Amino acid sequence: MSQRDLAKEAGISQRAVGYLLQYQDDNDRHPTTSTIEAVAQVFDLEAWQLMVPNQPIELLTSRQLVNHTMDYLEVGNDGRAAVDRITEVEVRIAGTSTDNTQAKALTHGRRTKAG
């Protein structure tokens, strides 16, 4: 799908799509929430899914991350603490960053399921 096709289907400008696709850091023009929501809707995704960095396309399209997130919200404090401990160990073993502040911000505080 081209930027032009995506823009047309999402009902936004091609320039807005370009800003979204090229966004890398705070020096770039920030895409608006409405732009992210419009693009997510085209692909039948939740807007927050497009804000998770470095996500493999197969994870994005499988809804696995959505399902895990919703499960995480449902298990209660003890369950979330257990998941956090397991995740931290797995990240350490994999040798990747242990800064999961962004992931926690996405999950903590949200208590409703998106339709």
Secondary structure, 3 states (H helix, E strand, C coil): CCHHHHHHHHCCCHHHHHHHHHCCCCCCCCCCHHHHHHHHHHCCCCHHHHHCCCCCHHHHHHCHHHHHHHHHHHCHHHHHHHHHHHHHHHHHHHCCCCCCHHHHHHHCCCCCCCC
